[in-house]
């Protein structure tokens, strides 16, 4: 059974959703374009890495994930193209 704080948060969220008071953040334009490009069977890792490179925050996140323990390797990823290749398009 959820504790009191969890129930309170759920209640607040439910009331905001019902009252249409909840404003969800939009994805940055670059992120939307990356999603489109990764769905394109003709897209290349270099195209995707070039696009990611135009958003410093997104580029940092991609490099951080590619070098995370989930993708552990003997070789550190230092470029976005290496990161995109390691992570794949999915």
N, C-alpha and C positions, 0 to 999 in steps of 0.2 A: 504494500500500500504506500503511495507517495506521501512524503512528509508535507508539512504545512506550507513551507516555502515553495515547493514544487506545485502544489495545488493553487497557490496564490498566483504564481507566474502563468500557469495554464489559464486561470480565470481572466487575467489581464490580457493575455494573447487572444483568447476567445472573444472578449468584448471588443478589442481593437479590430479583429477580423470581421465581426458582425457589424460594427459601426463604420467600417471602411476608413478607420483612422490610421491604419498601419501602412507606412510608406516603405516599401522595400527598395534597396539600392539597385540601380541599373548596372549592368556590366559595362566596363569601359569599352569604347568603340573598338579598340585594338583586340580585346578579348572576343568580342563578337565576330570580328573578321577572322581571328585564329580558328574559331569554331567552324566557320564557313569553309575556310581553307583546308582544315583537316578532314572535311567531308568530301573534298574534291579528289577523286582518284588520280588526277594528273598533277596534284601538288607535290612539291619536293621539300625535303628537309631544309634546304637552303632558303626557299621561299618563306617557309614558316619561321625559321630562325631570324630572317631579315625583318619580318613583321614584328615578332616578339621584341627584337632589339629596339624598336621604336618606342617601347614603353619600359622605362627603367625598372619600375616596381615589378612588373610581370617578368621581365628578364631575370631579375634577382631571385624571384620565387622559382622559376623553372630551373635555374642552376642549382638552387638549394635542394630542390626535390631530386634532381638527377644525381646529386652527390650524397643523398641520404642513405641511411642504412638499408632501406628497401631495395635500393639499386646498387648495393655495394660492389665495388670492382677494385682491381689493383691499380687502375688508372683513374686519376682524378679528372673530372669533366671541367674544362676551362672555357669552352666556347659554347654558344647557344646551339650551333649546328650539331655539336657532339651531344648536347643535352637532348635535343629534339630526336636525334637518331636513337639514343638510349631509351628515351621514354616512349617513342613511337607516336603514332597519330591518334590513337584511341584515347 
